[in-house]
Amino acid sequence: MNTEIKIIDTTLRDGEQAPGVCFPPEIKVEILKMLFHAGIRDFEIGTPAIGPDEQEAIRRMLALNLDANLSVWCRANIDDLTLAANLGIRQVNLSLPVSDIQLKAIGKDRNWVFAQLKTCLEFASENFDFVTVGAQDASRADKCMLKDYIHFAISLPVVKRIRLADTVGILNPFTVHDLVSKMVEEFPSTEFEFHGHNDLGMATANTLAAIVAGATAVSCTVNGLGERSGNAPLEEVIMALEYSWSTTLSIEKPKLQYVCDLIASLSKRKTPLSKPFSGEMCFTHESGIHTRSLLVDPLAYQPFHPEEIGREMKFIFGKHSGSAAIKAFLSQQKLFYTDRMIEILIGDLKNSIRFSSSGYSEECILELYHQKFSRCVNSESLFCSDSDCIVLN
């Protein structure tokens, strides 16, 4: 596996292609700045052919003069490339379909692909410093066609990278590894990028498999934002590399967490509660068996400390709760309790939870505690004879 991996954020291009999502120029600028300050250094920032607002956003982002690689996406035609060149862009991603199913859908054939690629690369050689040639729908392409396409593309020095796109998310980690490793073996001097979609829920795993197979770059979006089921989530790929493959990236995770929340708000797409990294409840626990161990060591039932990404471990109380979590919470609140009081709380809790599917928060436990015990605690008339009774000052 490569030790230096380029994580390319394409939230501002492919992420924005999610139905109903539109980021105005000033918002795009702010998103770019926040991702840059979080540690991302490679970006795909838009598609010039979309129109004047998109072009204005690209101009503003270029004007920031960030120490980062900013590229735009272009269809394989001279008009798109001319727009990019006129904006002052030095890096472009030029994309062509390579599968028969997609070529048939637009009424083209393989000969057209090579003719179009030749014309575009001749123009690109005169106008850009860095070209990534995208193999759209590479996952469903005939492998001989794909190899011919790559061989043709890399014949010109301006082509620095080949993007292998799993355009409809049809691959799995095993087939990704097979595809990427074979292309890396066939073209050992070529840099490969993997671009995975999440239609079957495997984009994060597929992206990691591509890296293991030899891809040196991967493109992702914040929260997996994108068309249909979205793309590989940037934050999940980063955490998977660090905690599942021991590859540390220079990313400030609390800042990335903030961007995840912002993108969810701006895109009006609520983050699933249990989504890895950014889900509201991904560090929330109820099970008594789990919470008892978590109070001893937070890594007992978590892959990393929540504080690393600016979060905190939380407990909710419900059907599966045990005494340890409730005792810990009451102690934290400096509240008087005995084992008998805990038994009563748990009994009431489990009886009530039959009518709720959301569990009880810490605030609910406080309310229940005061309803049940405020008079007894104040008078210390009922429970203070217990040998295990404690009062915290």
C-alpha positions in Angstrom: 0.0 0.0 0.0 1.2 3.5 -0.8 2.3 5.6 2.2 1.4 8.9 0.6 -2.3 9.1 -0.3 -4.0 12.1 -1.9 -7.5 12.6 -0.5 -9.3 14.7 -3.1 -12.4 16.5 -1.9 -15.0 16.8 -4.6 -17.9 18.1 -2.5 -17.9 21.3 -4.5 -18.3 19.4 -7.8 -19.7 15.9 -7.5 -21.2 16.5 -4.1 -23.2 19.5 -5.4 -24.6 17.2 -8.1 -26.9 15.7 -5.4 -30.5 16.4 -6.4 -31.7 19.7 -5.1 -28.3 20.9 -3.7 -26.9 24.2 -4.8 -24.0 26.1 -3.1 -23.8 29.8 -4.0 -20.3 31.2 -4.8 -19.8 32.8 -1.4 -20.7 29.5 0.3 -18.4 27.5 -1.9 -15.5 29.8 -0.9 -16.2 29.3 2.8 -16.5 25.5 2.4 -13.2 25.4 0.6 -11.5 27.5 3.2 -12.8 25.3 6.1 -11.7 22.1 4.4 -8.3 23.6 3.7 -7.9 24.6 7.4 -9.0 21.1 8.3 -6.0 19.8 6.4 -7.3 18.8 2.9 -5.0 19.9 0.1 -6.5 18.5 -3.1 -9.9 19.7 -4.4 -12.2 19.4 -7.4 -14.0 22.7 -7.1 -16.6 22.8 -9.9 -17.7 22.4 -13.5 -17.2 25.7 -15.5 -19.7 24.7 -18.2 -22.6 24.9 -15.6 -22.8 28.6 -16.0 -21.8 32.1 -14.9 -22.4 31.5 -11.1 -20.2 28.4 -11.2 -17.5 30.4 -13.1 -17.7 33.2 -10.5 -17.3 30.7 -7.7 -14.2 29.2 -9.3 -12.7 32.6 -9.8 -13.3 33.4 -6.1 -11.7 30.2 -5.0 -8.7 30.6 -7.2 -8.3 34.2 -5.9 -7.7 32.8 -2.4 -4.3 31.6 -3.5 -4.4 28.6 -1.2 -1.4 26.3 -1.1 -3.6 23.5 -2.5 -4.3 21.7 -5.8 -7.5 23.1 -7.3 -9.0 21.3 -10.4 -12.2 21.5 -12.3 -14.2 18.9 -14.1 -14.8 19.1 -17.9 -16.6 17.0 -20.4 -14.3 15.9 -23.3 -15.0 18.8 -25.6 -13.1 21.9 -26.5 -15.8 24.3 -25.3 -15.5 23.0 -21.7 -11.8 23.1 -21.8 -11.7 26.6 -23.2 -13.9 27.8 -20.4 -11.5 26.3 -17.8 -8.5 27.8 -19.5 -10.1 31.2 -19.6 -10.7 31.0 -15.8 -7.0 30.5 -15.2 -7.3 26.9 -14.1 -4.1 24.9 -14.4 -5.5 21.5 -13.5 -8.4 19.8 -15.1 -10.2 16.4 -14.9 -11.3 15.4 -18.4 -13.9 12.6 -18.5 -15.1 10.2 -21.1 -17.4 7.2 -20.9 -15.6 3.9 -21.5 -18.4 1.3 -21.0 -20.5 0.2 -24.0 -23.7 0.7 -22.0 -22.9 4.4 -21.5 -21.6 4.9 -25.0 -24.8 3.4 -26.4 -26.9 5.7 -24.2 -25.3 8.8 -25.9 -25.2 7.3 -29.4 -21.4 7.0 -29.6 -18.9 4.2 -30.1 -15.4 3.4 -29.1 -13.9 5.1 -32.1 -15.5 8.4 -31.0 -13.9 8.0 -27.6 -10.4 7.9 -29.0 -11.0 10.6 -31.5 -12.4 12.9 -28.9 -9.7 12.1 -26.4 -7.0 12.9 -29.0 -8.5 16.3 -29.8 -9.0 17.3 -26.2 -5.5 16.2 -25.1 -3.9 18.2 -27.9 -5.7 21.3 -26.6 -5.0 20.4 -23.0 -1.3 20.1 -23.7 -1.1 23.7 -24.7 -3.3 25.1 -21.9 -2.9 23.1 -18.7 -0.1 21.8 -16.4 -1.9 18.8 -15.0 -4.6 16.7 -16.6 -6.4 13.8 -15.0 -8.2 11.6 -17.6 -11.3 10.0 -16.2 -12.5 6.6 -17.3 -16.2 7.1 -16.6 -18.0 3.8 -15.8 -14.6 1.9 -15.7 -16.2 -0.7 -13.5 -18.4 -1.9 -16.3 -16.0 -1.3 -19.2 -14.5 -4.1 -21.3 -11.0 -4.5 -19.9 -9.3 -4.5 -23.2 -11.0 -1.2 -24.1 -10.1 0.2 -20.7 -6.4 -0.7 -21.2 -6.3 0.8 -24.7 -7.9 4.0 -23.3 -5.4 4.3 -20.5 -2.5 3.6 -22.9 -3.7 6.2 -25.3 -4.2 8.8 -22.6 -0.8 8.5 -20.9 1.0 8.8 -24.2 0.9 12.6 -23.7 3.1 14.0 -20.9 0.4 16.4 -19.7 -1.7 13.5 -18.5 -0.5 12.9 -14.9 -3.3 10.7 -13.5 -6.0 8.3 -14.5 -9.3 8.3 -12.6 -11.0 4.9 -12.5 -14.7 5.6 -11.7 -17.2 3.2 -10.3 -19.9 5.4 -11.7 -22.9 3.4 -10.5 -21.3 1.9 -7.4 -21.4 -1.7 -8.7 -18.1 -2.9 -7.4 -17.2 -4.5 -4.1 -13.9 -4.4 -2.2 -12.7 -7.6 -3.9 -13.5 -6.5 -7.5 -12.1 -3.1 -6.8 -8.9 -4.6 -5.6 -8.8 -6.8 -8.7 -9.4 -3.9 -11.1 -7.0 -1.5 -9.6 -4.2 -3.9 -9.0 -4.3 -5.1 -12.6 -4.2 -1.6 -13.9 -1.3 -0.7 -11.6 0.5 -3.8 -12.8 -0.2 -3.0 -16.4 0.8 0.7 -16.1 3.4 0.8 -13.2 4.5 4.4 -13.9 1.0 5.8 -13.9 -0.8 7.4 -11.0 -4.3 6.0 -10.5 -7.2 7.6 -8.7 -10.3 5.8 -7.6 -13.7 7.5 -7.6 -16.4 5.4 -5.9 -20.1 5.8 -5.6 -22.2 4.3 -2.8 -25.2 2.7 -4.6 -24.7 -0.6 -2.8 -23.3 0.9 0.4 -19.7 -0.1 -0.2 -18.0 3.2 -1.2 -15.9 3.6 1.9 -14.7 0.0 1.8 -14.2 0.1 -2.0 -12.1 3.3 -1.6 -9.9 1.6 1.0 -9.5 -1.5 -1.2 -8.4 0.7 -4.1 -5.7 2.3 -1.9 -4.5 -1.1 -0.7 -4.4 -2.2 -4.4 -2.1 0.7 -5.4 -4.3 3.7 -6.1 -2.4 6.9 -5.0 -5.4 9.2 -5.0 -9.1 8.8 -4.1 -11.9 11.3 -4.5 -14.6 11.7 -1.8 -17.3 14.1 -0.6 -18.2 15.4 2.9 -20.9 13.2 4.3 -20.9 11.2 1.1 -23.0 13.9 -0.6 -23.7 13.2 -4.2 -26.0 11.7 -6.8 -28.4 8.9 -5.9 -26.8 7.2 -2.8 -23.8 9.5 -2.9 -20.0 9.1 -3.0 -17.4 7.8 -0.6 -17.7 9.9 2.5 -14.5 11.9 3.0 -14.5 11.7 6.8 -15.1 7.9 6.8 -12.3 7.2 4.4 -9.9 9.3 6.5 -10.9 7.5 9.7 -10.8 4.1 8.0 -7.2 4.8 6.8 -6.1 5.8 10.3 -7.9 3.2 12.4 -8.3 0.3 10.1 -5.1 0.6 8.1 -2.7 2.6 10.4 -2.1 5.4 8.0 -2.2 8.7 9.7 -3.1 11.8 7.7 -2.5 15.4 8.7 -6.2 16.2 9.3 -7.7 18.2 12.1 -10.6 16.0 12.8 -12.7 18.4 15.1 -12.6 21.0 12.2 -13.7 18.3 9.8 -16.5 17.4 12.1 -17.7 21.0 12.0 -17.6 20.9 8.1 -19.7 17.7 8.2 -22.4 19.5 10.3 -22.3 22.5 8.1 -22.7 20.5 4.8 -25.6 18.6 6.4 -27.3 21.9 7.1 -26.5 23.6 3.8 -27.6 20.6 1.7 -30.7 20.1 3.9 -29.8 16.5 4.2 -29.9 15.3 7.8 -27.1 13.1 8.9 -28.3 9.6 10.0 -28.1 9.4 13.7 -25.7 6.4 13.7 -23.6 7.5 10.7 -19.9 6.8 11.4 -17.9 9.9 12.5 -20.6 12.5 12.1 -23.8 10.9 13.3 -25.3 12.4 16.4 -25.4 9.0 18.2 -22.3 7.3 17.0 -20.7 7.6 20.5 -24.0 7.1 22.4 -24.5 3.9 24.5 -27.3 2.2 26.3 -26.4 -1.5 26.9 -25.5 -2.1 30.5 -22.8 -4.6 29.6 -21.2 -2.0 27.4 -21.5 1.0 29.7 -20.0 -0.9 32.6 -16.8 -1.5 30.6 -16.8 1.9 29.0 -16.7 3.5 32.4 -13.4 1.7 33.0 -11.9 2.1 29.5 -13.7 4.2 26.8 -12.0 2.0 24.1 -13.7 -1.1 25.4 -16.6 -0.5 23.0 -15.4 2.4 20.8 -12.7 2.3 18.0 -11.2 5.6 19.1 -11.7 8.3 21.7 -14.6 10.7 20.7 -12.5 13.6 21.9 -10.2 13.1 18.9 -12.9 14.4 16.6 -14.4 17.0 19.0 -17.1 14.7 20.3 -17.9 13.1 23.7 -19.2 9.8 24.9 -22.8 9.8 26.0 -25.2 7.4 27.7 -28.9 7.1 27.3 -31.1 4.9 29.5 -33.5 2.3 28.4 -34.4 -1.4 28.3 -30.8 -2.5 28.1 -29.4 -0.2 30.8 -27.7 -1.5 33.9 -26.8 0.1 37.2 -23.3 1.2 36.4 -24.3 3.9 34.0 -26.9 5.3 36.3 -24.6 5.2 39.3 -21.9 7.0 37.3 -24.3 9.7 36.2 -25.7 10.3 39.7 -22.1 10.5 41.1 -21.2 13.0 38.3 -24.2 15.1 39.4 -23.1 14.7 43.1 -26.4 13.1 44.0 -27.1 10.8 47.0 -28.0 7.2 46.1 -28.1 3.7 47.4 -28.3 0.4 45.6 -32.0 0.1 46.6 -32.6 3.5 45.0 -30.8 2.4 41.8 -33.0 -0.7 41.7 -36.2 1.4 41.9 -34.9 3.8 39.2 -34.1 0.9 36.9 -37.4 -0.8 37.6 -39.4 2.4 36.7 -37.2 3.0 33.7 -37.7 -0.4 32.2 -41.4 -0.3 32.9 -41.7 3.1 31.2 -39.5 2.3 28.3 -42.1 -0.1 26.9 -43.9 3.0 25.7 -40.9 4.7 24.1 -38.5 3.8 21.4 -36.0 6.6 21.9 -34.6 5.9 25.3 -34.3 8.3 28.2 -31.8 11.2 28.3 -29.8 12.2 31.3 -32.3 15.0 31.9 -35.1 12.4 32.1 -33.2 10.4 34.6 -32.7 13.6 36.7 -36.4 14.3 36.6 -37.3 10.7 37.6 -34.8 10.8 40.4 -36.2 14.0 41.9 -39.8 12.7 41.5 -39.0 9.5 43.4 -36.5 10.5 46.0 -36.3 14.3 46.7 -38.4 14.0 49.9 -36.5 10.9 51.1 -33.1 12.3 50.3 -33.9 15.6 52.1 -35.1 13.8 55.2 -32.6 10.9 54.9 -35.4 8.9 56.6 -35.7 5.8 54.4 -32.4 4.9 52.9 -29.5 6.1 55.1 -29.4 2.9 57.1 -28.0 1.0 54.1 -24.4 0.2 54.5 -23.6 1.1 50.9 -25.3 4.5 51.1 -23.1 7.4 49.9 -23.5 11.1 50.0 -21.4 13.2 47.7 -20.6 16.8 48.7 
